[in-house]
Amino acid sequence: MGKKITVGIYVDEEIVRAAKELGFNISKLCENCLKEAIRRMREPKTQTMTNGGLVDARSASHPQVWCGRRDSNPGSRLGKPKS
C-alpha cells in the first residue's frame, strides 16, 4: 500500500476501551476491515442456477446450512412433515 494518512472516526467509548483491554491495534484493525470490505464489494456478482438473479458471489459459493436451533419461525422443523 501507499503512504498512510491520519483520519478521524467516531467509535463508541466502551468499544474502544474493550479493544484496548484486549490489546487490539485499532488503526490496523480498522485498516484490515476496510480492506476486506473493499475486496468484498469489488467481487463480481454471479447468476444463480435456480432463478438467474444476481447475487453476492459469497452467498452463491457457500450454501446455507441448517443450524438445528429453534428460530422465530413457528413453521415445520427440518425432518418433520408439514401438518
N, C-alpha and C positions, 0 to 999 in steps of 0.2 A: 504494500500500500504506500501511499504518499505521505506527505508531511501531515502531522497531527495538528488540529486546531482546538481551541477551547470553546465549548458550547455550554449553555445553561439549560438544565432540565429541572422540572419540579417533581419531586418524589415524596410520598408520604413519610413523615419523620420516623414513624415506627418501623417502616420497611428499611430505611437507611440504617437505623440503629441495629436491627436484626442482621442485616447484611454485614455490617462491620463486626458484630459479635461472632459471626461465622467465618470471618476472615476473607470475605469476598473483596476483590478489587472491582469496585463499582464501575469505573471507567472501562476496564477491559470487558466486564460482563455486558455492559450496555453495547459496546462495540461489537462483541460477538453476536449478541441478539439481533442487532441491526443487520449484520452480515447475513445471518440466517434468514431474516425476514425478506431482505432484498433478493437472496437466492431463490426463495420460495415464490416470490411474486414474479420473478423472471422465468420460472419454469413454464414450458409451453402447456397450453390446455390440450386435453385429448378428448376424443369422442368415445363414448361408451358403446359396447356392442349391443346393449339391451335397448336403449332408446335413442341413440345417436346424438344426444345432447352434449354440450361442452361441460366438462367437469374439471376440477382441480386434479392435476396429474398424481398428487399424493393419494387422493382417495380412490383413484382408479387402480392404482397398483397395490393397495392394501385392502383386501376385502374385510368387511365388518365382521366381527366375531361376537357372538352372544356371550355376555359376561356371566350369565347364570344367576344374577341377583335380581331381586324384585325392583321393578321400576314404577313410575307413576301411571302406566297404562294398565288398567284393570282387565285387559283382554286376555285371551288364552295364553298359556305358558308354552314354551318350547317343549315339544314332545307330547303335549296333551291335545286331544281333538277339540275342535271348536264345538260349543254347545248351541 
